[in-house]
Amino acid sequence: MTKINPLHMRMCCRSCFAACCLIASNLSLADHPTLGLQQEAAGSITTLSAITLPKGSGTVGFESQFIANDEISDADLSHYAESGEEVHSTDAVYNISLNAAFGASDNLTVGLNLPYVSRFNIREATHHEAEEAEHAHAADHGAAGANEIAVLGDSSGIGDATLYGQYRFLGYLDSEFHASALFGVKTPTGETDVRTNDGQFFESEHQPGSGSWDVLTGLMVTRQWPRLTLDSNILYAFANDGSQHTNQGDIFNYNFALSYRLQSVPAHSHHGAHSDAAAKRGFWDVAIEINGEWRDQVIVGAERKQHTGGNIVYVAPSVRYGRDNGFSAYLSLGLPAVKSLNGIQSEPSMRVFAGVSFGIAGSP
């Protein structure tokens, strides 16, 4: 029977991959989950750690992400329609994902992320040329100017799965400094046939899946002190054409995090009953993160969509509770400090991460 090595389990928690997946299936930067590939249990939430899982160790987790947007009113959407602008509004986005990772070696971790994505109250401005076609639905929409507002409803379904690997090329298990490279691919496994309230297919940017194969690459650096950890990473996603001849746009993700352990856990196990109690001790971490994300504009056919893409930066305090037996629970609140979006979009007002993960240690 495999025994839990407290040191390995601590490292397993420290580098637990509980990824929020690459989901590039939306029109604007603001109405989909943030790009990231890791949750690690001794510090930051969104920022990737350069520390890999010990060989033979694994982790499984669930993560939820909620983004609340400043919705665009029907009156404003009607005004934009008068000017011939293709503008949409999404009230909120909710994403829950199942994540798993395995230490193929001490320096190579491989992982999988599978999300379920929901977008709420999607509405779009329509052109006057479409007024007659929309007139039959006006009674259902029930508001002044409804012939210029398409109330599409909610879009929910399984999103695109992401497969990834992280290779540590500097550092080892007990090092203070680590550097890693990340590589991965987002697969077109998500749903692309979800329908609106009127029975039509949502446009590709509002579907849970993108229908495209996208390539991920990135670099991570971690510096550790007895109680303090500094993490930083960059991650780039190369988007390809997917469903409905739509390219969701490349994504550049950049993060910085400083985390502090309020209560230390024992670094080594001891013999006797005291060691069992020590292995079950809990610890608390607090962190502050800066999470930045730039997205290119969406391209449909040969047309580049004006009201898509841009740059946003969150400042995110977070807290995490963990145990040496591999359990971790965390919460992070992101507040946008920089919102530089192209054209007219629903701007995010708040982002919340919450999740749990369970580590499985290999043989000592």
matplotlib code that plots the C-alpha trace (Angstrom):
import matplotlib.pyplot as plt

x = [0.0, 1.3, 2.1, 1.7, 5.0, 4.3, 7.2, 6.0, 2.4, 3.4, 5.1, 2.2, -0.1, 2.4, 2.3, -1.3, -2.7, -6.3, -6.5, -9.2, -9.1, -8.4, -11.9, -11.7, -15.3, -16.7, -17.1, -15.6, -12.8, -15.2, -17.6, -15.6, -13.4, -9.8, -7.0, -4.8, -3.4, -2.8, -4.0, -1.2, -1.9, 0.7, 0.1, -1.3, -4.5, -4.3, -0.5, 1.3, 4.1, 7.3, 7.3, 6.3, 4.7, 7.0, 7.2, 4.2, 2.2, -1.2, -3.9, -7.7, -9.7, -12.8, -12.7, -15.5, -15.1, -17.7, -17.4, -19.9, -20.2, -21.6, -24.4, -25.3, -28.8, -31.5, -31.6, -27.9, -28.1, -30.9, -28.8, -25.8, -28.2, -29.3, -25.6, -25.3, -23.0, -22.9, -22.8, -23.8, -24.2, -23.6, -24.6, -22.3, -20.2, -19.9, -17.3, -16.8, -14.0, -12.7, -8.9, -6.3, -2.5, 0.2, 3.9, 5.4, 8.8, 10.1, 10.5, 7.6, 3.9, 1.1, -2.5, -6.1, -8.8, -12.5, -14.9, -18.6, -19.4, -22.5, -23.2, -26.2, -28.7, -26.9, -28.5, -27.4, -28.2, -29.7, -29.7, -32.8, -32.5, -33.4, -36.4, -39.0, -37.5, -37.3, -40.9, -42.4, -40.4, -41.1, -44.0, -41.7, -39.0, -41.6, -39.7, -39.7, -37.3, -37.4, -37.3, -33.7, -32.8, -32.3, -32.7, -30.8, -30.9, -28.4, -25.7, -24.5, -22.6, -19.4, -16.4, -13.1, -10.8, -7.2, -4.2, -0.9, 2.6, 5.0, 8.8, 11.1, 14.5, 15.9, 15.6, 14.7, 12.5, 14.2, 15.4, 14.6, 14.5, 12.6, 12.0, 9.7, 8.3, 4.7, 3.2, -0.3, -3.3, -6.9, -9.0, -12.4, -14.4, -16.9, -20.5, -20.9, -24.7, -26.4, -29.5, -30.9, -34.4, -35.6, -34.2, -31.3, -27.7, -25.7, -22.9, -19.5, -18.3, -21.2, -21.0, -19.4, -16.9, -14.8, -14.4, -10.7, -7.4, -5.3, -1.7, -0.4, 3.1, 4.5, 7.3, 7.1, 9.5, 9.2, 11.4, 10.8, 11.8, 10.8, 7.3, 7.3, 6.8, 7.2, 5.6, 5.5, 4.5, 3.6, 1.3, 0.4, -2.4, -2.3, -5.9, -7.0, -10.2, -13.0, -16.8, -18.8, -15.5, -14.6, -11.1, -11.5, -8.2, -4.8, -4.5, -1.5, -1.7, 0.8, 0.7, 2.6, 1.9, 3.4, 2.1, 2.8, 2.3, 0.7, 1.3, 4.1, 3.7, 6.3, 8.9, 9.7, 7.7, 8.6, 7.9, 5.1, 1.7, 2.9, 3.8, 0.3, -1.1, 1.5, 0.8, -2.8, -2.0, -3.5, -2.0, -3.2, -1.8, -2.6, -1.6, -1.9, -1.8, -1.7, -3.4, -3.2, -4.8, -4.7, -6.9, -6.8, -10.0, -12.3, -12.3, -15.4, -14.6, -12.5, -14.1, -12.3, -14.9, -14.5, -16.1, -13.9, -10.5, -8.5, -6.5, -7.6, -5.6, -7.0, -5.7, -6.7, -6.2, -6.7, -6.7, -6.1, -6.4, -4.5, -3.3, -0.3, -2.5, -3.1, -6.4, -6.7, -9.5, -9.1, -10.9, -9.8, -11.5, -10.3, -11.1, -10.3, -7.6, -7.1, -10.0, -8.8, -11.3, -11.8, -15.0, -18.2, -18.3, -19.7, -17.0, -16.2, -16.8, -15.7, -14.1, -14.3, -12.3, -13.2, -12.2, -10.9, -8.2, -7.1, -3.5, -2.4, 1.2, 3.4, 5.6, 8.2]
y = [0.0, 3.4, 5.7, 9.4, 11.1, 14.5, 16.2, 15.0, 15.8, 19.3, 19.7, 18.1, 20.7, 23.5, 22.6, 21.3, 22.0, 22.8, 24.7, 27.1, 26.2, 28.0, 29.0, 31.3, 30.9, 34.4, 37.7, 40.0, 39.8, 40.4, 37.5, 34.3, 32.7, 34.0, 32.1, 30.2, 26.8, 26.2, 26.3, 25.6, 25.1, 27.1, 30.5, 32.1, 31.1, 32.2, 32.8, 29.7, 28.2, 26.8, 23.9, 20.5, 17.6, 14.9, 11.7, 9.4, 12.1, 13.3, 15.8, 16.1, 19.2, 21.3, 25.0, 27.5, 31.0, 33.7, 37.0, 39.7, 42.3, 45.8, 45.1, 47.3, 48.6, 47.9, 51.7, 51.8, 48.7, 50.3, 53.5, 51.4, 49.6, 53.0, 53.6, 50.1, 48.8, 45.1, 45.2, 42.6, 42.4, 39.5, 39.8, 37.2, 34.1, 31.0, 28.3, 25.1, 22.8, 19.3, 19.2, 16.4, 16.3, 13.7, 13.8, 11.8, 12.6, 15.0, 17.6, 16.8, 17.2, 16.4, 17.5, 17.7, 20.3, 19.9, 22.8, 23.5, 27.0, 29.2, 32.7, 34.5, 36.9, 37.4, 40.3, 41.8, 45.0, 44.4, 46.5, 48.2, 45.9, 43.0, 44.9, 43.0, 39.6, 40.4, 41.9, 38.5, 38.1, 41.6, 40.6, 38.0, 40.6, 42.9, 46.2, 49.5, 49.3, 45.5, 45.2, 46.4, 44.0, 40.3, 38.7, 35.5, 34.0, 31.8, 29.6, 26.6, 23.4, 21.5, 23.5, 22.6, 20.2, 21.3, 18.9, 20.4, 19.6, 21.5, 20.9, 22.2, 23.0, 24.9, 23.7, 20.5, 19.3, 21.3, 24.2, 27.8, 28.9, 27.1, 27.8, 25.9, 25.8, 25.0, 23.5, 22.4, 22.2, 23.1, 20.5, 21.2, 18.9, 21.6, 22.0, 24.2, 23.7, 25.5, 27.4, 30.8, 31.5, 31.7, 28.3, 29.6, 28.6, 31.0, 32.5, 30.7, 33.3, 32.6, 28.8, 26.8, 25.3, 27.0, 24.2, 25.0, 23.4, 26.1, 25.8, 27.0, 27.9, 29.7, 30.3, 30.3, 31.4, 30.8, 32.0, 30.6, 31.7, 30.0, 31.6, 33.8, 32.8, 34.9, 33.5, 35.0, 33.6, 34.5, 32.3, 32.7, 30.9, 30.7, 30.6, 28.8, 28.9, 27.0, 26.6, 29.0, 30.1, 32.0, 32.7, 33.7, 35.6, 34.9, 35.4, 36.7, 36.1, 37.7, 37.2, 38.1, 36.9, 37.3, 34.8, 34.4, 31.3, 32.3, 28.9, 26.6, 22.9, 20.4, 19.8, 16.2, 13.4, 11.8, 8.4, 7.8, 9.2, 12.8, 12.4, 11.4, 14.5, 16.7, 15.3, 16.4, 20.0, 22.7, 25.9, 29.2, 31.2, 34.8, 36.2, 39.3, 38.9, 41.0, 39.1, 40.6, 39.4, 40.7, 39.2, 39.8, 40.7, 38.0, 37.3, 35.9, 34.9, 37.8, 40.4, 41.6, 42.4, 45.9, 45.4, 42.5, 42.0, 44.4, 44.3, 43.9, 43.7, 42.4, 43.0, 39.9, 39.2, 35.5, 33.1, 29.3, 26.6, 23.4, 20.3, 18.1, 15.2, 16.9, 18.8, 22.4, 25.0, 28.5, 31.8, 34.7, 38.1, 39.9, 43.6, 45.2, 47.9, 48.4, 48.0, 48.8, 47.1, 47.6, 49.3, 48.8, 45.8, 44.6, 45.5, 43.1, 44.5, 41.5, 38.0, 35.3, 32.0, 29.3, 25.6, 22.5, 20.1, 16.7, 15.4, 11.8, 11.2, 8.6, 6.1, 7.7]
z = [0.0, -1.0, 2.0, 2.0, 2.3, 4.0, 2.2, -1.2, -0.5, 0.5, -2.8, -4.5, -3.0, -3.9, -7.6, -7.9, -11.4, -11.1, -14.4, -15.5, -19.2, -22.3, -23.6, -26.6, -27.6, -27.2, -28.9, -26.3, -23.8, -20.9, -21.2, -20.7, -18.2, -17.7, -19.3, -16.9, -16.3, -12.7, -9.1, -6.7, -3.0, -1.2, -2.6, -5.8, -7.5, -11.1, -11.4, -12.6, -10.4, -11.9, -9.5, -10.9, -9.2, -7.7, -9.8, -9.3, -7.4, -8.7, -8.0, -8.8, -8.3, -9.0, -9.7, -10.3, -11.7, -11.8, -13.7, -13.2, -16.0, -16.2, -18.6, -21.5, -21.3, -23.9, -24.6, -25.3, -27.4, -29.4, -29.8, -31.1, -33.5, -34.9, -35.8, -37.4, -34.6, -33.9, -30.1, -27.5, -23.8, -21.4, -17.7, -16.2, -17.0, -14.8, -15.4, -13.4, -14.4, -13.5, -13.4, -13.0, -13.2, -12.8, -12.1, -15.0, -13.6, -11.0, -13.7, -16.0, -15.1, -17.5, -17.0, -18.3, -17.8, -18.7, -18.2, -18.2, -19.3, -18.8, -20.2, -18.9, -20.5, -23.9, -25.8, -29.1, -31.0, -34.5, -37.6, -39.1, -42.2, -39.8, -38.3, -40.3, -39.6, -35.9, -35.8, -35.3, -32.0, -30.7, -28.5, -26.7, -26.1, -24.5, -24.3, -26.1, -29.1, -28.8, -32.6, -32.3, -29.4, -29.8, -26.4, -27.1, -23.6, -21.8, -23.4, -21.4, -22.2, -22.0, -23.1, -24.9, -23.0, -22.6, -22.4, -21.2, -19.9, -17.8, -17.9, -15.2, -16.7, -13.6, -10.0, -8.3, -5.4, -2.6, -4.7, -3.8, -7.5, -10.3, -14.0, -16.2, -19.7, -20.5, -23.7, -24.4, -26.8, -26.5, -28.3, -30.1, -27.8, -26.6, -27.7, -30.7, -31.4, -28.5, -29.5, -28.6, -27.3, -30.9, -31.8, -33.8, -33.2, -31.1, -33.0, -32.5, -30.0, -27.7, -27.9, -25.0, -27.4, -30.1, -32.6, -33.0, -32.1, -30.3, -29.2, -25.8, -24.7, -21.7, -19.2, -15.4, -12.6, -8.9, -6.0, -2.5, 1.0, 4.3, 4.3, 1.2, -2.4, -5.6, -8.8, -12.2, -15.6, -19.2, -21.4, -25.0, -26.9, -30.7, -31.9, -35.1, -37.2, -35.6, -36.0, -38.2, -39.9, -36.7, -35.2, -31.6, -31.4, -29.8, -26.1, -24.1, -20.3, -17.8, -14.1, -10.9, -7.4, -3.9, -1.3, 2.4, 4.6, 7.9, 9.5, 8.5, 8.0, 9.1, 6.4, 7.6, 9.1, 12.4, 14.0, 16.5, 17.1, 17.0, 13.3, 12.4, 14.0, 12.4, 9.0, 9.4, 10.5, 8.4, 7.1, 5.8, 2.9, 1.8, -1.5, -3.7, -7.5, -10.6, -13.5, -17.0, -20.1, -23.7, -26.4, -30.2, -32.0, -33.3, -37.0, -38.7, -42.3, -43.5, -41.2, -38.0, -35.4, -34.0, -30.6, -29.5, -27.8, -25.7, -22.4, -18.8, -15.5, -12.3, -8.8, -6.8, -3.1, -2.2, 0.7, 0.8, 3.4, 3.0, 4.8, 4.3, 3.4, 0.0, 0.6, -0.4, -0.6, -1.9, -2.7, -4.8, -5.6, -8.6, -9.1, -12.5, -12.2, -16.0, -18.6, -22.1, -24.3, -28.0, -29.1, -27.0, -24.7, -21.4, -18.9, -16.0, -12.6, -10.5, -10.9, -8.2, -8.1, -5.7, -5.6, -3.9, -4.8, -3.5, -3.8, -4.2, -3.2, -4.9, -3.1, -0.8]

ax = plt.figure().add_subplot(projection="3d")
ax.plot(x, y, z, "-o")
ax.set_aspect("equal")
plt.show()
